[in-house]
């Protein structure tokens, strides 16, 4: 694997103690805001350096980023909000993929939104909050995260409490098995770029072909094996 990204122009020089997996995480959270990506990486780098060495390197570029960055507490709030919305985009793509690969007749975005609304957004988040679960609000998030939905789907499928139907051996948490994570994300990317509703051929694919965050062609897609007994799919199989 020579590069993570299809477009090598998106690569940046990373600060100390930050990996490409960390960069990918920042992209997932703040893909429309390069400055917030850099702020995220700066705080991660600073905290890790201080933990390891008791101090952090103050080179000109990252010192300037530090001067313009939100506080870590404010950034944490932005991370929490974006994580919730990103997971919704990931669940939506997962639902479509599951329908397409388990024999559901006429999979559709409408059905995928129903699944996300009923089975995921009806539950509290870890901070005891809820999010709007209407089809309109889910569709808004789909569009907001269309450039990185494949990455969020690969992330979401690792959460046993959120999506329990893939084989454990096929799972790879971001940062713990980065190569496999990328392979799963590449599979979702290929699916999302090509998916079209059976009836509504005018709808755009889930992932934009113009996304700057498409993965390198060197990354071989890892096809997930799904259980044939997914409870929330049963109404669509009958």
Order of alpha helices (4+ residues) and beta strands (2+ residues): alpha-alpha-alpha-alpha-alpha-alpha-alpha-alpha-alpha
